[in-house]
Amino acid sequence: MKAAILTQFNSPFVIGNAESKGVGVKVNVAYAGICGRDLVIWKGGFKNLKLPLILGHEIVGYYKGRPVAVYPNLNCGSCEYCKSGKENLCDNARILGEGEITGGYAEEVIIPERNIIPLPDDKLEKYAATMDPVATAIHATKLANLNRDSKVLVTGAGGGVGIHLVQYLKYLGISSVYGLSSKGEKLQELGVTPISDIRSEKFDTIFELVGSKTINDSLRALKKEGTLVLIGNTEGEPITLLRPAMTIMRQQKIIGSASYTKAEYEEAIRLVGEGKIKAIYEIYELERINEAYRKMMERKVLGRAVLKVV
C-alpha cells in the first residue's frame, strides 16, 4: 500500500510502499488529521519511538463499505483504569502510528473491530479534522471545574485543538472565552476575544496548548486558586517554571489532561455531526504531507491540517 513514511526525525516523509501492520480487521483510510502530537514525534520528541514510522491516529475511512472513524487508543481492557472507564490512562495503551502499529498516513490500517465507530454521514473530512480536538476539549473541560461565569483563556487558539476547543467552551455557555493567537479575525467570528498579550489580564482557567513557550506567562495571568489545564507542549522541549513560588503562594492548580475516552470520542463525533461544532481545516493530498508539516511549523494552518489519503 502507499504510505508516508518517517525514516528520519526532523526530515521529510518519504512516499513509498509499505505493509500494514496490526491485529484485527482492515479499514480503508480516506482522511487522516495531523495532530500536534505527530509534529512532536516528527521533531524527535518521543525518545522511545524507533524508526521507520507510519504516523497518524486521527483516522476516518470505510469498513465493509460504511463510513467509520477509528478510536486510536489500543487499550488493554483489563487494567484498573480500563475497568473504571478511564481507558485513556490504560497502563498498557498503544496509540496507532506509534511503534510497529501502522497509522493513518497510509491507505489502510488493521485494528481491533471494537475500535471502529460508525459515522453519522459520509462527510469524512470534517470528522478527520475535529474528532480528536473536540474529544480533547470534552475531556479537558471536565477537569477544569468551569462555570458559565468563568473567564477562560486558550493558548494556541488558532491551531487544530485550540480553534475547536474555544467553540466547545462557547457551546458549554462560557461567555468570557479568550484566545491567544495570531488568527484574531477568525476567533472573533466564533465569538471569542482574541488577545496577543495576556500579561495585563487575569483568568480563572487557562487551557495550555502550547506548553514551554507560553506556560510561564499563563501562570502569571492565572488568578489565585486558578486552574491551568496542561494539554500540549508543541515544541517537545522541557517545561521549566520560572517562578514556582508564585504558583505556590497563589495556590494555583496545574492539571494534566490525557487525551480522551472512547465515549468522549463518540460524543465529539455526535456534536460535529449535529453541527454544534464547526470543522475548521485545510486539506492536503498525502503526497503534500511535507508541505502540510512545513506550514504547521510556520503556524500558517488555520485549524486542523488533514491528509487526503485516497
C-alpha positions in Angstrom: 0.0 0.0 0.0 1.0 3.6 -0.4 2.2 5.4 2.7 4.0 8.5 4.0 7.0 7.0 5.9 9.1 8.8 8.6 12.6 7.4 8.1 14.5 10.1 10.0 13.4 12.6 12.6 13.2 16.3 11.5 13.4 15.2 7.9 10.8 14.9 5.1 8.5 12.0 4.9 9.1 9.5 2.1 6.1 8.5 0.0 6.5 4.8 -0.8 5.1 1.3 -0.4 4.7 -0.4 2.9 3.0 -3.3 4.6 0.1 -2.5 7.0 0.9 -3.9 10.5 -1.7 -4.6 13.2 -4.1 -7.1 14.6 -7.8 -7.2 13.7 -9.8 -6.0 10.7 -8.9 -3.8 7.8 -10.2 -0.2 7.5 -9.6 1.6 4.2 -8.3 5.1 5.1 -9.8 8.1 3.4 -8.5 11.0 5.5 -6.2 11.4 8.5 -5.8 14.5 10.7 -2.3 15.7 11.6 -2.1 16.0 15.3 0.3 18.2 17.3 1.5 15.0 18.9 2.5 13.8 15.4 4.5 17.0 15.0 6.4 16.5 18.3 7.1 12.9 17.2 8.4 14.2 13.9 10.8 16.5 15.7 12.1 13.5 17.7 10.4 14.5 21.0 9.4 10.9 21.8 12.7 9.3 22.5 11.2 5.8 22.9 9.9 5.5 19.4 12.0 3.7 16.7 12.1 4.5 13.0 10.7 3.9 10.5 7.2 5.0 11.5 3.9 5.5 9.7 2.2 8.0 11.9 -1.4 9.2 12.0 -4.1 8.4 14.6 -7.0 10.7 13.6 -8.4 8.3 11.0 -11.7 8.1 9.0 -12.4 5.8 6.2 -14.5 2.8 5.2 -15.2 -0.6 6.8 -17.3 -3.0 4.8 -18.3 -0.1 2.6 -19.6 2.0 5.5 -18.1 5.4 6.7 -16.3 4.9 10.0 -13.9 6.5 12.5 -11.2 4.7 14.3 -10.7 5.2 18.0 -6.9 5.4 18.2 -6.2 4.1 21.7 -5.5 0.4 21.7 -6.1 -0.1 25.4 -5.8 -3.4 27.2 -9.3 -3.5 28.7 -8.1 -5.3 31.8 -6.1 -2.8 34.0 -7.7 -0.9 36.8 -8.1 2.2 34.6 -9.8 0.4 31.7 -12.2 -1.3 34.2 -13.1 2.0 35.7 -13.9 3.7 32.3 -10.6 5.6 32.2 -9.0 3.8 29.3 -7.2 7.0 28.4 -4.9 6.2 31.4 -4.5 2.5 30.5 -1.3 1.0 31.8 -0.7 -0.8 28.6 -2.1 1.6 26.0 -0.7 1.8 22.5 -1.5 4.5 20.0 -2.0 3.9 16.3 1.0 5.0 14.3 3.4 4.7 17.2 5.7 1.7 17.4 5.1 -1.2 15.0 1.4 -0.4 14.5 0.7 1.3 11.2 -1.1 4.6 11.4 -3.3 6.5 9.1 -0.7 8.1 6.8 -1.4 5.1 4.7 -4.1 3.5 2.6 -5.2 1.1 5.2 -5.0 0.3 8.9 -5.6 -3.0 10.8 -7.2 -2.6 14.1 -9.5 -4.4 16.6 -13.1 -4.2 15.5 -14.1 -2.7 18.8 -12.1 0.4 17.9 -14.4 1.1 14.9 -17.1 3.8 15.4 -19.8 4.3 12.7 -20.1 7.9 11.4 -23.5 9.6 11.0 -22.8 10.7 7.5 -20.2 10.5 4.7 -18.6 14.0 5.1 -15.5 12.3 6.2 -13.1 15.2 6.1 -14.9 17.2 8.7 -14.7 14.3 11.2 -11.0 13.8 10.5 -10.5 17.5 11.4 -12.5 17.5 14.6 -12.8 14.1 16.4 -9.5 14.4 18.2 -9.7 18.1 19.0 -13.3 18.0 20.2 -12.8 14.9 22.3 -9.7 16.5 23.8 -11.9 19.6 24.6 -14.6 17.4 26.2 -12.1 15.6 28.4 -10.1 18.7 29.4 -13.1 20.8 30.4 -14.3 18.1 32.7 -11.0 18.6 34.7 -11.4 22.3 35.0 -14.4 22.9 37.2 -15.8 25.5 35.0 -19.0 27.6 35.4 -20.7 30.0 33.0 -19.1 33.0 34.7 -15.5 31.7 34.4 -13.1 33.8 32.5 -11.2 31.4 30.3 -8.1 31.6 28.1 -7.0 29.1 25.4 -3.4 29.4 24.2 -2.6 28.4 20.6 -6.3 29.1 19.9 -5.9 29.2 16.1 -4.5 25.6 15.9 -6.3 22.3 15.4 -7.2 21.7 19.0 -7.5 25.4 20.0 -10.0 26.5 17.4 -12.3 23.7 18.2 -11.8 23.9 22.0 -12.9 27.6 22.0 -16.1 26.5 20.1 -16.8 23.8 22.7 -16.4 26.3 25.5 -18.9 28.6 23.8 -21.2 25.5 23.4 -21.0 25.0 27.1 -22.2 28.5 27.7 -18.9 30.1 28.9 -19.4 33.7 28.0 -15.8 35.0 28.6 -13.6 33.0 26.3 -10.3 34.5 25.2 -7.9 33.1 22.6 -4.1 33.7 22.4 -3.4 33.5 18.7 -2.3 35.5 15.7 -5.6 34.5 13.9 -7.7 37.0 15.7 -10.2 37.7 13.0 -11.4 34.1 12.8 -11.6 33.9 16.6 -13.9 37.0 16.6 -16.2 35.3 14.1 -16.5 32.4 16.6 -17.5 34.8 19.4 -14.0 34.6 21.1 -12.0 37.5 22.3 -8.6 37.4 20.6 -5.6 38.5 22.6 -1.9 38.8 21.8 -0.5 39.8 25.3 -2.0 38.1 28.3 0.2 39.9 30.9 -2.4 42.5 31.7 -5.3 40.0 32.1 -6.3 37.6 34.9 -8.1 34.3 34.2 -9.9 31.7 36.3 -8.9 28.9 34.0 -6.3 28.5 31.3 -6.1 25.7 28.8 -2.4 25.5 27.9 -1.9 24.0 24.4 1.5 25.5 23.6 3.5 24.4 26.6 7.0 25.5 27.2 6.8 28.8 25.2 3.7 30.2 27.0 3.2 28.4 30.3 5.1 31.0 32.4 3.1 33.9 31.0 -0.1 31.8 31.5 0.7 31.2 35.2 1.3 34.9 35.7 -2.1 35.6 34.2 -3.8 32.9 36.3 -5.8 34.1 39.3 -5.3 32.8 42.8 -6.7 29.3 43.2 -7.0 29.3 39.4 -6.6 26.1 37.3 -4.2 25.6 34.4 -5.0 22.5 32.3 -1.9 21.4 30.5 -3.0 19.7 27.2 0.0 20.1 24.9 3.7 21.0 24.6 4.2 21.7 20.9 7.9 22.2 21.0 8.6 19.0 22.8 11.1 20.9 25.0 11.3 20.6 28.8 8.9 22.9 30.7 10.6 25.0 33.4 8.6 27.0 35.9 10.4 30.3 36.2 8.6 31.4 39.4 7.4 28.3 41.2 6.9 30.3 44.4 4.2 32.4 42.7 2.2 29.2 41.9 2.7 28.0 45.4 1.6 31.3 47.0 -1.3 31.7 44.7 -2.5 28.1 45.3 -2.7 27.5 41.6 -3.5 24.1 40.2 -1.7 22.6 37.2 -3.6 19.6 35.9 -2.5 17.3 33.0 -5.2 16.3 30.5 -4.5 12.8 29.0 -6.3 12.6 25.6 -9.9 11.2 25.9 -12.0 8.1 26.4 -13.9 6.2 23.6 -17.2 7.6 25.0 -15.8 11.2 24.7 -14.6 10.4 21.1 -18.1 9.2 20.3 -19.6 12.4 21.9 -17.3 14.5 19.7 -18.5 12.8 16.6 -22.1 13.3 17.6 -21.6 17.1 18.2 -19.8 17.6 14.9 -22.5 15.5 13.1 -25.2 17.7 14.6 -23.4 20.9 13.6 -22.8 22.0 17.2 -19.1 22.4 16.3 -17.9 23.8 13.0 -15.0 21.9 11.4 -12.1 24.3 10.5 -9.4 22.7 8.5 -7.1 22.6 5.4 -6.8 19.5 3.2 -3.6 18.3 1.7 -3.1 15.2 -0.5 -0.9 12.6 1.0 1.9 13.5 -1.4 1.9 17.0 0.0 2.4 15.9 3.6 5.8 17.7 3.9 4.2 21.0 2.8 1.5 20.5 5.4 4.1 19.9 8.1 6.1 22.9 7.0 3.0 25.1 7.2 2.2 23.8 10.6 5.7 24.5 11.8 5.3 28.1 10.5 1.8 28.4 12.1 0.2 29.1 8.8 -2.5 26.5 9.1 -5.9 27.6 10.4 -7.4 24.8 12.4 -6.5 21.2 11.6 -4.3 20.1 8.7 -6.0 17.0 7.1 -4.4 14.5 4.8 -6.5 13.1 1.9 -5.1 9.6 1.6 -7.2 8.2 -1.3 
